Amino acid sequence: MANVAFLGTGMMGSGMVEAMLRRGEAVAVWNRTESKARALEPLGAKVAASPADAVTAADRVHLMLPDDAVVDRILEQSLPRVRRDAVVIDHSTTSPRGTKARIERLQMSGVSFLHAPVFMSPQMTRDAVGLMMVSGPQPVYDKVSAVLQKMTGEVWYLGERGDLAAAYKLFGNSMLFVLTGGIADVFAMAKANGIEPADALTVFDKFPVGNFIKLRGEKMARRDFSATFELTMARKDTRLMLEAADGQPLTVLPGMAKRMDDAIASGHGKDDLGAIAAELLR
């Protein structure tokens, strides 16, 4: 039975701990708000008084913390007590630059460290489904890959480049945020036109947009801006959307309009909509 330390038992961390306990692992937990750690005691978790106390006997140390600064602070507090043969696995969403520096710094100090952020909801962490991305040294990954597979539906090892998992996590979240903002803008237009939000969403039953990222994204990545949806026409449609919102607050569309105007001013009006990224992709 593995001895595990888990530092950070918010919604995501606590779900991971619950799944570990069901698999028969011995888990010591710590959280800044102690009550969140105590909630796991009835399930079999041992609550530690400090991060250092949690990691003392651990074969693996998992972290799920808010940001780079907290990760660095908790590592500083706990690493002196981490066993030399233990593996430290950080599931936090952190910056690519900070993560790369952290992996390199810890590797030089002899700490076995991986960055392993996830695309999972709290319930998915309990059910051990979803996607986990991993960056870090291959030998360290090989040592724990079987364990990581048990934590999620798919583990995607991105290699030894330390910042890749952090970057890919931000790529994915950015699209979630943009899509959420787009839905909010649809609701704004719907409200201005007397249409219920649920009714507005039915258009996407007939017009699925799920393939758009792959199809247009790959075209843009190839720097292929031959027009299938001319930018000037897309800008006209954006004007109609802004007018249809009739003063309702918008999230994505005003910024999109500005970016289109800049691209058109740079001479891309006859190019494809994807030319809004032309300057970025030069």
C-alpha positions as CSV (number, residue, x, y, z in Angstrom):
1,M,0.0,0.0,0.0
2,A,1.5,3.3,-1.1
3,N,2.0,6.2,1.3
4,V,0.8,9.4,-0.3
5,A,0.8,13.0,0.8
6,F,-1.7,15.4,-0.8
7,L,-1.2,19.1,-0.3
8,G,-4.3,21.2,-1.2
9,T,-7.7,19.6,-0.7
10,G,-10.0,22.0,-2.4
11,M,-12.7,20.7,-4.8
12,M,-10.2,19.1,-7.2
13,G,-7.7,17.9,-4.6
14,S,-10.3,16.3,-2.4
15,G,-11.8,14.4,-5.3
16,M,-8.4,13.0,-6.1
17,V,-7.9,12.0,-2.5
18,E,-11.3,10.3,-2.3
19,A,-10.3,8.2,-5.4
20,M,-6.9,7.3,-3.9
21,L,-8.5,6.2,-0.6
22,R,-10.9,3.9,-2.5
23,R,-7.9,2.4,-4.2
24,G,-6.5,1.5,-0.8
25,E,-3.7,4.1,-0.7
26,A,-2.7,5.6,2.7
27,V,-3.1,9.4,2.3
28,A,-1.9,12.2,4.5
29,V,-3.6,15.4,3.7
30,W,-3.0,19.1,4.4
31,N,-4.9,22.2,3.4
32,R,-4.6,25.8,4.5
33,T,-8.2,25.7,5.5
34,E,-8.1,22.8,7.9
35,S,-11.8,22.0,7.7
36,K,-11.4,21.0,4.1
37,A,-8.8,18.4,5.0
38,R,-10.8,17.3,8.0
39,A,-13.8,16.5,5.7
40,L,-11.6,13.6,4.3
41,E,-11.0,12.0,7.7
42,P,-14.1,9.9,7.7
43,L,-13.0,8.4,4.5
44,G,-9.7,7.3,5.9
45,A,-7.3,10.3,5.3
46,K,-4.9,11.3,8.0
47,V,-4.8,15.1,8.5
48,A,-1.4,16.6,8.9
49,A,-0.7,19.8,10.9
50,S,1.7,21.2,8.3
51,P,2.9,20.4,4.7
52,A,6.2,19.2,6.2
53,D,4.4,16.8,8.5
54,A,2.2,15.5,5.6
55,V,5.2,14.5,3.4
56,T,7.5,12.8,5.9
57,A,6.6,9.2,5.1
58,A,5.3,9.7,1.6
59,D,6.3,7.7,-1.5
60,R,4.5,10.3,-3.6
61,V,3.7,13.9,-2.9
62,H,0.8,15.4,-4.9
63,L,0.0,19.1,-4.9
64,M,-3.2,20.9,-6.1
65,L,-2.7,24.6,-5.2
66,P,-3.9,28.0,-6.5
67,D,-0.8,29.4,-8.3
68,D,2.9,29.5,-8.7
69,A,3.6,31.6,-5.6
70,V,1.7,29.1,-3.4
71,V,3.3,26.1,-5.0
72,D,6.8,27.6,-4.4
73,R,6.0,28.5,-0.8
74,I,4.6,25.0,0.1
75,L,7.5,23.3,-1.6
76,E,9.9,25.4,0.3
77,Q,8.2,24.4,3.5
78,S,7.9,20.7,2.7
79,L,10.9,19.6,0.6
80,P,13.3,19.4,3.5
81,R,11.1,16.5,4.9
82,V,10.5,14.8,1.5
83,R,12.2,11.4,1.2
84,R,15.0,11.3,-1.4
85,D,13.3,8.5,-3.3
86,A,9.9,10.2,-3.3
87,V,8.3,11.7,-6.4
88,V,6.6,15.1,-6.2
89,I,3.7,15.6,-8.7
90,D,2.2,19.1,-9.1
91,H,-1.3,19.1,-10.6
92,S,-1.7,22.9,-10.1
93,T,-2.5,25.3,-13.0
94,T,0.7,27.3,-13.1
95,S,2.6,29.5,-15.5
96,P,4.8,27.9,-18.2
97,R,7.8,30.1,-17.2
98,G,7.4,29.4,-13.5
99,T,6.9,25.7,-14.1
100,K,9.9,25.3,-16.3
101,A,12.1,27.1,-13.8
102,R,10.7,25.0,-11.0
103,I,11.4,21.7,-12.7
104,E,14.9,22.8,-13.6
105,R,15.6,24.1,-10.1
106,L,14.3,20.9,-8.3
107,Q,16.0,18.6,-10.8
108,M,19.3,20.3,-9.9
109,S,18.5,19.8,-6.2
110,G,17.9,16.1,-6.8
111,V,14.1,16.2,-6.3
112,S,12.1,14.0,-8.6
113,F,9.4,16.4,-9.8
114,L,6.7,16.3,-12.5
115,H,4.1,18.9,-13.6
116,A,0.7,17.1,-14.3
117,P,-2.2,19.5,-14.7
118,V,-5.6,18.1,-15.6
119,F,-8.7,18.7,-17.6
120,M,-11.1,17.3,-15.1
121,S,-14.1,18.5,-13.0
122,P,-14.3,17.7,-9.3
123,Q,-16.6,14.7,-10.1
124,M,-14.2,13.5,-12.7
125,T,-11.4,13.4,-10.2
126,R,-13.6,11.2,-8.0
127,D,-14.4,8.9,-11.0
128,A,-10.8,8.9,-12.3
129,V,-11.8,10.1,-15.8
130,G,-10.6,12.9,-17.9
131,L,-7.2,14.0,-19.2
132,M,-3.9,14.5,-17.3
133,M,-0.9,16.1,-19.1
134,V,2.6,15.5,-17.8
135,S,5.9,17.3,-18.3
136,G,9.2,16.4,-16.7
137,P,12.1,13.9,-16.8
138,Q,11.3,10.6,-18.5
139,P,12.7,8.4,-15.8
140,V,10.6,10.1,-13.2
141,Y,7.5,9.8,-15.4
142,D,8.2,6.1,-16.0
143,K,8.4,5.5,-12.2
144,V,4.9,6.8,-11.6
145,S,3.1,6.4,-15.0
146,A,1.1,3.4,-13.8
147,V,-0.1,5.3,-10.8
148,L,-1.1,8.4,-12.8
149,Q,-3.1,6.2,-15.2
150,K,-5.2,5.1,-12.3
151,M,-6.0,8.8,-11.5
152,T,-7.6,9.7,-14.8
153,G,-9.0,8.4,-18.1
154,E,-5.9,9.3,-20.2
155,V,-2.4,10.4,-19.3
156,W,-0.6,12.4,-22.0
157,Y,3.1,12.5,-21.5
158,L,4.5,15.6,-23.3
159,G,8.1,14.9,-22.7
160,E,10.9,16.5,-20.8
161,R,10.3,20.1,-21.8
162,G,9.2,21.4,-18.5
163,D,6.8,24.1,-19.6
164,L,4.6,22.2,-22.1
165,A,2.0,20.8,-19.8
166,A,1.5,24.2,-18.2
167,A,1.2,25.9,-21.6
168,Y,-1.2,23.3,-22.9
169,K,-3.4,23.6,-19.8
170,L,-3.7,27.4,-20.4
171,F,-4.5,26.8,-24.1
172,G,-7.3,24.5,-23.1
173,N,-8.7,26.8,-20.4
174,S,-8.4,29.8,-22.7
175,M,-10.8,28.1,-25.2
176,L,-13.2,27.2,-22.4
177,F,-13.2,30.9,-21.3
178,V,-13.7,32.2,-24.9
179,L,-16.5,29.7,-25.5
180,T,-18.2,30.7,-22.2
181,G,-17.8,34.4,-23.2
182,G,-19.3,33.6,-26.6
183,I,-22.3,31.9,-25.0
184,A,-22.7,35.0,-22.8
185,D,-22.8,37.1,-25.9
186,V,-25.4,34.8,-27.5
187,F,-27.5,35.3,-24.4
188,A,-27.1,39.1,-24.7
189,M,-28.3,39.1,-28.3
190,A,-31.1,36.7,-27.3
191,K,-32.2,39.0,-24.4
192,A,-32.3,42.0,-26.7
193,N,-34.5,40.2,-29.2
194,G,-36.9,38.6,-26.7
195,I,-35.6,35.0,-27.1
196,E,-35.1,32.7,-24.1
197,P,-31.5,31.6,-23.4
198,A,-32.3,27.9,-23.7
199,D,-34.1,28.5,-27.1
200,A,-31.1,30.5,-28.3
201,L,-28.9,27.5,-27.7
202,T,-31.0,25.2,-29.9
203,V,-29.3,26.6,-33.0
204,F,-26.2,24.7,-32.0
205,D,-28.1,21.4,-32.2
206,K,-28.4,22.1,-35.9
207,F,-25.1,24.0,-36.3
208,P,-22.4,22.1,-34.3
209,V,-19.3,24.2,-33.8
210,G,-17.2,21.5,-32.2
211,N,-15.1,20.8,-35.3
212,F,-14.3,24.5,-35.9
213,I,-11.2,24.5,-33.7
214,K,-9.6,21.7,-35.6
215,L,-10.6,22.7,-39.1
216,R,-10.0,26.4,-39.0
217,G,-7.2,26.1,-36.4
218,E,-5.1,23.8,-38.6
219,K,-5.7,26.1,-41.6
220,M,-4.5,29.1,-39.6
221,A,-1.5,27.1,-38.2
222,R,-0.4,26.4,-41.8
223,R,-0.7,30.2,-42.4
224,D,-3.3,29.5,-45.0
225,F,-5.4,32.6,-45.2
226,S,-7.1,31.9,-48.5
227,A,-10.7,33.0,-47.9
228,T,-13.5,30.6,-47.1
229,F,-15.1,33.3,-44.9
230,E,-13.7,36.7,-46.1
231,L,-12.7,38.9,-43.2
232,T,-14.6,42.0,-44.4
233,M,-17.8,39.9,-44.5
234,A,-17.1,38.5,-41.0
235,R,-16.6,42.0,-39.8
236,K,-20.0,43.0,-41.3
237,D,-21.6,40.1,-39.4
238,T,-19.9,41.2,-36.2
239,R,-21.4,44.7,-36.7
240,L,-24.8,43.0,-37.0
241,M,-24.2,41.1,-33.8
242,L,-23.2,44.2,-31.9
243,E,-26.4,45.9,-33.2
244,A,-28.5,42.9,-32.3
245,A,-27.3,43.1,-28.7
246,D,-28.8,46.6,-28.5
247,G,-26.7,47.8,-25.7
248,Q,-26.6,44.6,-23.6
249,P,-23.2,43.9,-22.1
250,L,-20.9,41.8,-24.3
251,T,-17.9,39.8,-23.5
252,V,-16.1,38.6,-26.6
253,L,-17.6,40.4,-29.6
254,P,-16.2,44.0,-29.0
255,G,-12.7,42.7,-28.7
256,M,-13.2,40.6,-31.8
257,A,-14.4,43.6,-33.7
258,K,-11.3,45.6,-32.8
259,R,-9.0,42.7,-33.8
260,M,-10.8,42.4,-37.2
261,D,-10.5,46.2,-37.7
262,D,-6.8,46.0,-37.1
263,A,-6.3,43.1,-39.5
264,I,-8.3,44.8,-42.2
265,A,-6.3,48.0,-41.7
266,S,-3.1,45.8,-42.2
267,G,-4.4,44.8,-45.6
268,H,-6.1,41.4,-44.8
269,G,-9.7,42.4,-45.6
270,K,-9.9,40.0,-48.6
271,D,-8.2,37.2,-46.6
272,D,-9.9,34.6,-44.5
273,L,-11.3,35.3,-41.1
274,G,-8.3,33.5,-39.7
275,A,-6.1,36.3,-40.8
276,I,-6.8,38.0,-37.5
277,A,-3.8,35.9,-36.4
278,A,-1.7,36.7,-39.5
279,E,0.7,39.1,-37.6
280,L,1.1,36.7,-34.7
281,L,2.0,33.8,-37.1
282,R,4.6,35.6,-39.1
